[in-house]
Amino acid sequence: MREIKIKNLKVKIALPVVLFLGFFLLFGAIKVWAVSYLSGGSVALSDSRPSATSVSYTFDWDNVSLSTIKCIQVKFNTLANGSGSVPTGFGNIGTYNAATSDFVPDVQTWVGDTATAGIIKITNGTGEIPASSADRTVVVDGLTNGSTVDTAFYAIFTTYNNINCTDSAVDSGTATFIYTTGQAVSLTVDPSISFAISAVAIGQSVNGAAVTVLSTTATIPFSTVTTSANAIAAHTLTVNTNAGSGYFVYTHYTAKPIYNVTNDINDHGGDHTTPTTMSAGTEAFGYTTEDTDYSQFQTNKYAAFTTTNAEIAKSTAAVSNDQTKVGYEVGVAGDTPAGTYQTTVVLTCTPMY
């Protein structure tokens, strides 16, 4: 009886040994792939609004294995383990951006595939080793965001040593992202205009002629004028406005320069359309502008003032410190009655909204 028990015991011991050796031989012949887990991962969206189109998704990872890979796959899913569904409204008909990706050294040789809904595959049949283990980036352009807001979705990022993107996984990591409605921004900017008139110094030029009289911001003091030389004064006009269509500056006078009710200085012979030069010894009063929009005034030509507005400066868009120089010239004749002649020149700046 004891021998029988011992034999039976030997049999019972032998069977597990055989089974263990069998399993060892079976699984020892199979190469086991250990998947490494990526860290420091993120996915950045160029536009997080729901249903936005032409969106770029940038994936960035650390702890990348420095071993050969032939496929990079991103799976967009409602669950972190990938067992859910593609986010509603998500469209992955995009383009692998080789110019801004650096996951592998020769990024141009990799080809993107977006044929499967919710899955992006980037493959290279030869395979490459990632450029380094940190800050490796893959960028995909032209995607359409899902339509559900304020809900976490997942991008499951996996690399493979096989071009079929299913076997021989090397690295894997999961990044989360969310779609948010854009915040509407509104603000009001008040219309603005500033108009400054400043003196032009004696000796400086206005339309090619030297200034002979120093003006002030509020006066044009020609003082004593003789038949031998006309008097020339000038102002610099500076305009700032946010008016979308720019501005106009106009000029007119209240009347001819007058003395003692009955005596006045004649208007210059040139007009706004056809200004002309002024000669010494001729009684005349007129204006000129350096604004090149009114090119007829160039080379020291003047027009007669009138009591209605005439354009002397303008812009067709908003401006900052836009400057124009305008001039005034007066001449007297031998028979011009002696006296102090006076009038008022008016400069008006009008913004165009």
Contacts in CASP RR format, 6 or more apart in sequence:
PFRMAT RR
TARGET T0000
AUTHOR 0000-0000-0000
METHOD contacts of the structure
MODEL  1
MREIKIKNLKVKIALPVVLFLGFFLLFGAIKVWAVSYLSGGSVALSDSRP
SATSVSYTFDWDNVSLSTIKCIQVKFNTLANGSGSVPTGFGNIGTYNAAT
SDFVPDVQTWVGDTATAGIIKITNGTGEIPASSADRTVVVDGLTNGSTVD
TAFYAIFTTYNNINCTDSAVDSGTATFIYTTGQAVSLTVDPSISFAISAV
AIGQSVNGAAVTVLSTTATIPFSTVTTSANAIAAHTLTVNTNAGSGYFVY
THYTAKPIYNVTNDINDHGGDHTTPTTMSAGTEAFGYTTEDTDYSQFQTN
KYAAFTTTNAEIAKSTAAVSNDQTKVGYEVGVAGDTPAGTYQTTVVLTCT
PMY
33 161 0 8 1.000
33 168 0 8 1.000
33 169 0 8 1.000
33 170 0 8 1.000
35 169 0 8 1.000
35 170 0 8 1.000
35 171 0 8 1.000
35 172 0 8 1.000
36 63 0 8 1.000
36 65 0 8 1.000
36 170 0 8 1.000
36 171 0 8 1.000
36 172 0 8 1.000
37 63 0 8 1.000
37 171 0 8 1.000
37 172 0 8 1.000
37 173 0 8 1.000
38 61 0 8 1.000
38 62 0 8 1.000
38 63 0 8 1.000
38 64 0 8 1.000
38 157 0 8 1.000
38 171 0 8 1.000
38 172 0 8 1.000
38 173 0 8 1.000
39 61 0 8 1.000
39 62 0 8 1.000
39 63 0 8 1.000
40 60 0 8 1.000
40 61 0 8 1.000
40 62 0 8 1.000
40 63 0 8 1.000
41 59 0 8 1.000
41 60 0 8 1.000
41 61 0 8 1.000
41 62 0 8 1.000
41 173 0 8 1.000
41 175 0 8 1.000
42 59 0 8 1.000
42 60 0 8 1.000
42 175 0 8 1.000
43 57 0 8 1.000
43 58 0 8 1.000
43 59 0 8 1.000
43 60 0 8 1.000
43 155 0 8 1.000
43 175 0 8 1.000
43 176 0 8 1.000
43 177 0 8 1.000
44 57 0 8 1.000
44 58 0 8 1.000
44 60 0 8 1.000
45 55 0 8 1.000
45 56 0 8 1.000
45 57 0 8 1.000
45 58 0 8 1.000
45 145 0 8 1.000
45 177 0 8 1.000
46 55 0 8 1.000
46 56 0 8 1.000
46 57 0 8 1.000
46 58 0 8 1.000
47 55 0 8 1.000
47 145 0 8 1.000
48 145 0 8 1.000
48 177 0 8 1.000
48 178 0 8 1.000
48 179 0 8 1.000
48 180 0 8 1.000
48 182 0 8 1.000
49 145 0 8 1.000
49 179 0 8 1.000
49 180 0 8 1.000
49 181 0 8 1.000
49 182 0 8 1.000
50 145 0 8 1.000
50 146 0 8 1.000
50 147 0 8 1.000
50 148 0 8 1.000
50 149 0 8 1.000
50 179 0 8 1.000
50 180 0 8 1.000
50 181 0 8 1.000
51 89 0 8 1.000
51 144 0 8 1.000
51 145 0 8 1.000
51 146 0 8 1.000
51 147 0 8 1.000
52 144 0 8 1.000
52 145 0 8 1.000
53 142 0 8 1.000
53 144 0 8 1.000
53 145 0 8 1.000
54 141 0 8 1.000
54 142 0 8 1.000
54 143 0 8 1.000
54 144 0 8 1.000
55 141 0 8 1.000
55 142 0 8 1.000
55 143 0 8 1.000
55 144 0 8 1.000
55 145 0 8 1.000
56 97 0 8 1.000
56 139 0 8 1.000
56 140 0 8 1.000
56 141 0 8 1.000
56 142 0 8 1.000
56 143 0 8 1.000
57 74 0 8 1.000
57 139 0 8 1.000
57 140 0 8 1.000
57 143 0 8 1.000
57 155 0 8 1.000
58 100 0 8 1.000
58 137 0 8 1.000
58 138 0 8 1.000
58 139 0 8 1.000
59 74 0 8 1.000
59 137 0 8 1.000
59 138 0 8 1.000
59 139 0 8 1.000
59 140 0 8 1.000
59 155 0 8 1.000
59 157 0 8 1.000
59 175 0 8 1.000
60 135 0 8 1.000
60 136 0 8 1.000
60 137 0 8 1.000
61 103 0 8 1.000
61 135 0 8 1.000
61 136 0 8 1.000
61 137 0 8 1.000
61 157 0 8 1.000
61 171 0 8 1.000
61 173 0 8 1.000
62 133 0 8 1.000
62 134 0 8 1.000
62 135 0 8 1.000
62 136 0 8 1.000
63 133 0 8 1.000
63 134 0 8 1.000
63 171 0 8 1.000
64 103 0 8 1.000
64 130 0 8 1.000
64 132 0 8 1.000
64 133 0 8 1.000
64 134 0 8 1.000
64 136 0 8 1.000
64 171 0 8 1.000
65 130 0 8 1.000
65 133 0 8 1.000
65 159 0 8 1.000
65 170 0 8 1.000
65 171 0 8 1.000
66 129 0 8 1.000
66 130 0 8 1.000
66 132 0 8 1.000
66 133 0 8 1.000
67 129 0 8 1.000
67 161 0 8 1.000
67 170 0 8 1.000
68 127 0 8 1.000
68 128 0 8 1.000
68 129 0 8 1.000
68 161 0 8 1.000
69 104 0 8 1.000
69 127 0 8 1.000
69 128 0 8 1.000
69 129 0 8 1.000
69 130 0 8 1.000
69 159 0 8 1.000
69 160 0 8 1.000
69 161 0 8 1.000
69 170 0 8 1.000
69 171 0 8 1.000
70 123 0 8 1.000
70 124 0 8 1.000
70 125 0 8 1.000
70 126 0 8 1.000
70 127 0 8 1.000
70 160 0 8 1.000
70 161 0 8 1.000
70 162 0 8 1.000
70 163 0 8 1.000
71 121 0 8 1.000
71 122 0 8 1.000
71 123 0 8 1.000
71 124 0 8 1.000
71 159 0 8 1.000
71 160 0 8 1.000
71 162 0 8 1.000
71 163 0 8 1.000
71 164 0 8 1.000
71 165 0 8 1.000
72 103 0 8 1.000
72 110 0 8 1.000
72 121 0 8 1.000
72 122 0 8 1.000
72 123 0 8 1.000
72 138 0 8 1.000
72 157 0 8 1.000
72 158 0 8 1.000
72 159 0 8 1.000
73 119 0 8 1.000
73 120 0 8 1.000
73 121 0 8 1.000
73 122 0 8 1.000
73 157 0 8 1.000
73 158 0 8 1.000
73 159 0 8 1.000
73 160 0 8 1.000
73 165 0 8 1.000
74 119 0 8 1.000
74 120 0 8 1.000
74 138 0 8 1.000
74 140 0 8 1.000
74 155 0 8 1.000
74 156 0 8 1.000
74 157 0 8 1.000
74 158 0 8 1.000
75 82 0 8 1.000
75 118 0 8 1.000
75 119 0 8 1.000
75 155 0 8 1.000
75 156 0 8 1.000
75 158 0 8 1.000
76 86 0 8 1.000
76 87 0 8 1.000
76 90 0 8 1.000
76 92 0 8 1.000
76 118 0 8 1.000
76 119 0 8 1.000
76 120 0 8 1.000
76 153 0 8 1.000
76 154 0 8 1.000
76 155 0 8 1.000
76 156 0 8 1.000
77 83 0 8 1.000
77 84 0 8 1.000
77 85 0 8 1.000
77 86 0 8 1.000
77 87 0 8 1.000
77 118 0 8 1.000
77 153 0 8 1.000
77 154 0 8 1.000
77 155 0 8 1.000
77 156 0 8 1.000
78 84 0 8 1.000
78 85 0 8 1.000
78 86 0 8 1.000
78 87 0 8 1.000
78 153 0 8 1.000
78 154 0 8 1.000
79 154 0 8 1.000
80 154 0 8 1.000
80 156 0 8 1.000
80 174 0 8 1.000
80 176 0 8 1.000
81 156 0 8 1.000
82 154 0 8 1.000
82 156 0 8 1.000
86 117 0 8 1.000
86 118 0 8 1.000
87 146 0 8 1.000
87 148 0 8 1.000
87 153 0 8 1.000
88 146 0 8 1.000
88 147 0 8 1.000
88 148 0 8 1.000
89 144 0 8 1.000
89 145 0 8 1.000
89 146 0 8 1.000
89 147 0 8 1.000
90 118 0 8 1.000
90 143 0 8 1.000
90 144 0 8 1.000
90 145 0 8 1.000
90 146 0 8 1.000
91 117 0 8 1.000
91 118 0 8 1.000
91 143 0 8 1.000
91 144 0 8 1.000
91 146 0 8 1.000
92 114 0 8 1.000
92 117 0 8 1.000
92 118 0 8 1.000
92 119 0 8 1.000
92 120 0 8 1.000
92 143 0 8 1.000
92 144 0 8 1.000
93 114 0 8 1.000
93 142 0 8 1.000
93 143 0 8 1.000
93 144 0 8 1.000
94 114 0 8 1.000
94 120 0 8 1.000
94 140 0 8 1.000
94 141 0 8 1.000
94 142 0 8 1.000
94 143 0 8 1.000
95 112 0 8 1.000
95 140 0 8 1.000
95 141 0 8 1.000
95 142 0 8 1.000
96 110 0 8 1.000
96 111 0 8 1.000
96 112 0 8 1.000
96 120 0 8 1.000
96 122 0 8 1.000
96 138 0 8 1.000
96 139 0 8 1.000
96 140 0 8 1.000
97 139 0 8 1.000
97 140 0 8 1.000
97 141 0 8 1.000
98 107 0 8 1.000
98 108 0 8 1.000
98 110 0 8 1.000
100 137 0 8 1.000
100 139 0 8 1.000
101 107 0 8 1.000
101 137 0 8 1.000
101 138 0 8 1.000
101 139 0 8 1.000
102 131 0 8 1.000
102 136 0 8 1.000
102 137 0 8 1.000
103 130 0 8 1.000
103 131 0 8 1.000
103 136 0 8 1.000
103 137 0 8 1.000
103 138 0 8 1.000
104 110 0 8 1.000
104 124 0 8 1.000
104 127 0 8 1.000
104 128 0 8 1.000
104 129 0 8 1.000
104 130 0 8 1.000
104 131 0 8 1.000
105 128 0 8 1.000
105 129 0 8 1.000
105 131 0 8 1.000
106 128 0 8 1.000
109 124 0 8 1.000
109 126 0 8 1.000
109 128 0 8 1.000
110 122 0 8 1.000
110 123 0 8 1.000
110 124 0 8 1.000
111 122 0 8 1.000
111 123 0 8 1.000
111 124 0 8 1.000
112 120 0 8 1.000
112 121 0 8 1.000
112 122 0 8 1.000
112 123 0 8 1.000
113 120 0 8 1.000
113 121 0 8 1.000
113 122 0 8 1.000
113 123 0 8 1.000
114 120 0 8 1.000
114 121 0 8 1.000
120 140 0 8 1.000
121 165 0 8 1.000
122 138 0 8 1.000
123 163 0 8 1.000
123 165 0 8 1.000
124 163 0 8 1.000
125 163 0 8 1.000
130 136 0 8 1.000
138 157 0 8 1.000
145 179 0 8 1.000
146 153 0 8 1.000
146 179 0 8 1.000
147 179 0 8 1.000
148 179 0 8 1.000
149 178 0 8 1.000
149 179 0 8 1.000
149 180 0 8 1.000
149 181 0 8 1.000
150 178 0 8 1.000
150 179 0 8 1.000
150 180 0 8 1.000
151 178 0 8 1.000
151 179 0 8 1.000
152 176 0 8 1.000
152 177 0 8 1.000
152 178 0 8 1.000
153 176 0 8 1.000
153 177 0 8 1.000
153 178 0 8 1.000
153 179 0 8 1.000
154 174 0 8 1.000
154 175 0 8 1.000
154 176 0 8 1.000
154 177 0 8 1.000
155 174 0 8 1.000
155 175 0 8 1.000
155 176 0 8 1.000
155 177 0 8 1.000
156 172 0 8 1.000
156 173 0 8 1.000
156 174 0 8 1.000
157 171 0 8 1.000
157 172 0 8 1.000
157 173 0 8 1.000
157 174 0 8 1.000
157 175 0 8 1.000
158 165 0 8 1.000
158 169 0 8 1.000
158 171 0 8 1.000
158 172 0 8 1.000
158 173 0 8 1.000
159 169 0 8 1.000
159 170 0 8 1.000
159 171 0 8 1.000
159 172 0 8 1.000
160 166 0 8 1.000
160 167 0 8 1.000
160 168 0 8 1.000
160 169 0 8 1.000
160 170 0 8 1.000
161 167 0 8 1.000
161 168 0 8 1.000
161 169 0 8 1.000
161 170 0 8 1.000
162 168 0 8 1.000
189 242 0 8 1.000
191 242 0 8 1.000
191 243 0 8 1.000
191 351 0 8 1.000
191 353 0 8 1.000
192 240 0 8 1.000
192 241 0 8 1.000
192 242 0 8 1.000
193 239 0 8 1.000
193 240 0 8 1.000
193 241 0 8 1.000
193 243 0 8 1.000
193 247 0 8 1.000
193 349 0 8 1.000
193 351 0 8 1.000
194 238 0 8 1.000
194 239 0 8 1.000
194 240 0 8 1.000
194 241 0 8 1.000
195 237 0 8 1.000
195 238 0 8 1.000
195 239 0 8 1.000
195 249 0 8 1.000
195 347 0 8 1.000
195 349 0 8 1.000
196 237 0 8 1.000
196 238 0 8 1.000
196 239 0 8 1.000
197 217 0 8 1.000
197 218 0 8 1.000
197 235 0 8 1.000
197 236 0 8 1.000
197 237 0 8 1.000
197 347 0 8 1.000
198 217 0 8 1.000
198 235 0 8 1.000
198 236 0 8 1.000
198 238 0 8 1.000
199 214 0 8 1.000
199 215 0 8 1.000
199 216 0 8 1.000
199 217 0 8 1.000
199 235 0 8 1.000
199 236 0 8 1.000
200 206 0 8 1.000
200 211 0 8 1.000
200 215 0 8 1.000
200 233 0 8 1.000
200 234 0 8 1.000
200 235 0 8 1.000
200 236 0 8 1.000
200 325 0 8 1.000
200 327 0 8 1.000
201 211 0 8 1.000
201 214 0 8 1.000
202 210 0 8 1.000
202 211 0 8 1.000
202 212 0 8 1.000
202 213 0 8 1.000
202 214 0 8 1.000
203 210 0 8 1.000
203 211 0 8 1.000
203 212 0 8 1.000
204 210 0 8 1.000
204 211 0 8 1.000
204 234 0 8 1.000
205 211 0 8 1.000
206 232 0 8 1.000
206 234 0 8 1.000
206 288 0 8 1.000
206 290 0 8 1.000
206 325 0 8 1.000
206 326 0 8 1.000
206 327 0 8 1.000
207 288 0 8 1.000
207 289 0 8 1.000
207 290 0 8 1.000
207 297 0 8 1.000
207 298 0 8 1.000
207 299 0 8 1.000
207 300 0 8 1.000
207 301 0 8 1.000
207 325 0 8 1.000
207 327 0 8 1.000
208 299 0 8 1.000
208 300 0 8 1.000
209 232 0 8 1.000
209 300 0 8 1.000
209 329 0 8 1.000
210 232 0 8 1.000
211 232 0 8 1.000
211 233 0 8 1.000
211 234 0 8 1.000
212 229 0 8 1.000
212 230 0 8 1.000
212 231 0 8 1.000
212 232 0 8 1.000
212 233 0 8 1.000
213 220 0 8 1.000
213 221 0 8 1.000
213 222 0 8 1.000
213 223 0 8 1.000
213 231 0 8 1.000
213 232 0 8 1.000
213 233 0 8 1.000
214 221 0 8 1.000
214 233 0 8 1.000
215 221 0 8 1.000
215 233 0 8 1.000
215 234 0 8 1.000
215 235 0 8 1.000
215 328 0 8 1.000
217 235 0 8 1.000
220 233 0 8 1.000
220 328 0 8 1.000
220 345 0 8 1.000
221 233 0 8 1.000
222 231 0 8 1.000
222 233 0 8 1.000
222 330 0 8 1.000
223 231 0 8 1.000
225 231 0 8 1.000
225 330 0 8 1.000
225 331 0 8 1.000
225 332 0 8 1.000
226 332 0 8 1.000
227 280 0 8 1.000
227 281 0 8 1.000
227 331 0 8 1.000
227 332 0 8 1.000
227 333 0 8 1.000
227 334 0 8 1.000
228 280 0 8 1.000
228 281 0 8 1.000
229 280 0 8 1.000
230 278 0 8 1.000
230 279 0 8 1.000
230 280 0 8 1.000
230 281 0 8 1.000
230 329 0 8 1.000
230 330 0 8 1.000
230 331 0 8 1.000
231 329 0 8 1.000
231 330 0 8 1.000
231 331 0 8 1.000
232 327 0 8 1.000
232 328 0 8 1.000
232 329 0 8 1.000
233 327 0 8 1.000
233 328 0 8 1.000
234 325 0 8 1.000
234 326 0 8 1.000
234 327 0 8 1.000
234 328 0 8 1.000
235 325 0 8 1.000
235 326 0 8 1.000
235 327 0 8 1.000
235 347 0 8 1.000
236 323 0 8 1.000
236 324 0 8 1.000
236 325 0 8 1.000
237 249 0 8 1.000
237 313 0 8 1.000
237 323 0 8 1.000
237 324 0 8 1.000
237 325 0 8 1.000
237 326 0 8 1.000
237 347 0 8 1.000
237 349 0 8 1.000
238 321 0 8 1.000
238 322 0 8 1.000
238 323 0 8 1.000
239 247 0 8 1.000
239 249 0 8 1.000
239 313 0 8 1.000
239 315 0 8 1.000
239 319 0 8 1.000
239 321 0 8 1.000
239 322 0 8 1.000
239 323 0 8 1.000
239 324 0 8 1.000
239 349 0 8 1.000
240 319 0 8 1.000
240 320 0 8 1.000
240 321 0 8 1.000
240 322 0 8 1.000
241 247 0 8 1.000
241 318 0 8 1.000
241 319 0 8 1.000
241 351 0 8 1.000
242 318 0 8 1.000
243 318 0 8 1.000
243 351 0 8 1.000
243 352 0 8 1.000
243 353 0 8 1.000
244 317 0 8 1.000
244 318 0 8 1.000
244 352 0 8 1.000
244 353 0 8 1.000
245 316 0 8 1.000
245 317 0 8 1.000
245 352 0 8 1.000
245 353 0 8 1.000
246 314 0 8 1.000
246 315 0 8 1.000
246 316 0 8 1.000
246 317 0 8 1.000
246 318 0 8 1.000
246 319 0 8 1.000
246 351 0 8 1.000
246 352 0 8 1.000
247 313 0 8 1.000
247 314 0 8 1.000
247 315 0 8 1.000
247 319 0 8 1.000
247 322 0 8 1.000
247 349 0 8 1.000
247 350 0 8 1.000
247 351 0 8 1.000
247 352 0 8 1.000
248 311 0 8 1.000
248 313 0 8 1.000
248 314 0 8 1.000
248 349 0 8 1.000
248 350 0 8 1.000
248 352 0 8 1.000
249 311 0 8 1.000
249 312 0 8 1.000
249 313 0 8 1.000
249 314 0 8 1.000
249 324 0 8 1.000
249 347 0 8 1.000
249 348 0 8 1.000
249 349 0 8 1.000
249 350 0 8 1.000
250 309 0 8 1.000
250 310 0 8 1.000
250 311 0 8 1.000
250 312 0 8 1.000
250 347 0 8 1.000
250 348 0 8 1.000
250 350 0 8 1.000
251 287 0 8 1.000
251 305 0 8 1.000
251 309 0 8 1.000
251 310 0 8 1.000
251 312 0 8 1.000
251 326 0 8 1.000
251 345 0 8 1.000
251 346 0 8 1.000
251 347 0 8 1.000
251 348 0 8 1.000
252 305 0 8 1.000
252 306 0 8 1.000
252 307 0 8 1.000
252 308 0 8 1.000
252 309 0 8 1.000
252 310 0 8 1.000
252 345 0 8 1.000
252 346 0 8 1.000
253 305 0 8 1.000
253 306 0 8 1.000
253 307 0 8 1.000
253 343 0 8 1.000
253 344 0 8 1.000
253 345 0 8 1.000
253 346 0 8 1.000
254 307 0 8 1.000
254 343 0 8 1.000
254 344 0 8 1.000
254 346 0 8 1.000
255 264 0 8 1.000
255 307 0 8 1.000
255 343 0 8 1.000
256 264 0 8 1.000
256 265 0 8 1.000
256 266 0 8 1.000
256 267 0 8 1.000
256 285 0 8 1.000
256 343 0 8 1.000
257 264 0 8 1.000
257 265 0 8 1.000
257 285 0 8 1.000
257 330 0 8 1.000
257 341 0 8 1.000
257 342 0 8 1.000
257 343 0 8 1.000
258 264 0 8 1.000
258 265 0 8 1.000
258 341 0 8 1.000
258 342 0 8 1.000
258 343 0 8 1.000
259 337 0 8 1.000
259 339 0 8 1.000
259 340 0 8 1.000
259 341 0 8 1.000
259 342 0 8 1.000
260 337 0 8 1.000
260 339 0 8 1.000
263 337 0 8 1.000
263 339 0 8 1.000
263 341 0 8 1.000
264 341 0 8 1.000
265 283 0 8 1.000
265 284 0 8 1.000
265 285 0 8 1.000
265 330 0 8 1.000
265 331 0 8 1.000
265 332 0 8 1.000
265 336 0 8 1.000
265 341 0 8 1.000
266 283 0 8 1.000
266 284 0 8 1.000
266 285 0 8 1.000
267 284 0 8 1.000
267 285 0 8 1.000
267 286 0 8 1.000
267 304 0 8 1.000
267 305 0 8 1.000
267 306 0 8 1.000
268 276 0 8 1.000
268 278 0 8 1.000
268 284 0 8 1.000
268 285 0 8 1.000
268 286 0 8 1.000
268 302 0 8 1.000
268 303 0 8 1.000
268 304 0 8 1.000
268 329 0 8 1.000
269 276 0 8 1.000
269 284 0 8 1.000
269 304 0 8 1.000
270 276 0 8 1.000
270 301 0 8 1.000
270 302 0 8 1.000
270 303 0 8 1.000
270 304 0 8 1.000
271 303 0 8 1.000
271 304 0 8 1.000
272 303 0 8 1.000
272 310 0 8 1.000
272 311 0 8 1.000
273 296 0 8 1.000
274 296 0 8 1.000
275 288 0 8 1.000
275 296 0 8 1.000
275 297 0 8 1.000
275 301 0 8 1.000
275 302 0 8 1.000
275 303 0 8 1.000
276 301 0 8 1.000
276 302 0 8 1.000
277 299 0 8 1.000
277 300 0 8 1.000
277 301 0 8 1.000
277 302 0 8 1.000
278 284 0 8 1.000
278 286 0 8 1.000
278 302 0 8 1.000
278 329 0 8 1.000
278 331 0 8 1.000
280 331 0 8 1.000
281 331 0 8 1.000
281 332 0 8 1.000
281 333 0 8 1.000
281 334 0 8 1.000
282 331 0 8 1.000
282 333 0 8 1.000
283 331 0 8 1.000
283 332 0 8 1.000
283 333 0 8 1.000
283 336 0 8 1.000
284 302 0 8 1.000
284 304 0 8 1.000
284 329 0 8 1.000
284 330 0 8 1.000
284 331 0 8 1.000
285 304 0 8 1.000
285 305 0 8 1.000
285 328 0 8 1.000
285 329 0 8 1.000
285 330 0 8 1.000
285 331 0 8 1.000
286 302 0 8 1.000
286 303 0 8 1.000
286 304 0 8 1.000
286 305 0 8 1.000
286 328 0 8 1.000
286 329 0 8 1.000
286 330 0 8 1.000
287 302 0 8 1.000
287 303 0 8 1.000
287 305 0 8 1.000
287 310 0 8 1.000
287 312 0 8 1.000
287 326 0 8 1.000
287 327 0 8 1.000
287 328 0 8 1.000
287 329 0 8 1.000
287 345 0 8 1.000
288 297 0 8 1.000
288 300 0 8 1.000
288 301 0 8 1.000
288 302 0 8 1.000
288 303 0 8 1.000
288 326 0 8 1.000
288 327 0 8 1.000
288 328 0 8 1.000
288 329 0 8 1.000
289 297 0 8 1.000
289 312 0 8 1.000
289 313 0 8 1.000
289 324 0 8 1.000
289 325 0 8 1.000
289 326 0 8 1.000
289 327 0 8 1.000
290 297 0 8 1.000
290 298 0 8 1.000
290 324 0 8 1.000
290 325 0 8 1.000
290 326 0 8 1.000
291 297 0 8 1.000
291 312 0 8 1.000
291 313 0 8 1.000
291 314 0 8 1.000
291 324 0 8 1.000
292 298 0 8 1.000
293 313 0 8 1.000
293 314 0 8 1.000
294 311 0 8 1.000
294 312 0 8 1.000
297 303 0 8 1.000
302 329 0 8 1.000
303 310 0 8 1.000
305 345 0 8 1.000
309 348 0 8 1.000
312 324 0 8 1.000
312 326 0 8 1.000
312 347 0 8 1.000
313 324 0 8 1.000
313 326 0 8 1.000
315 322 0 8 1.000
326 347 0 8 1.000
328 345 0 8 1.000
END
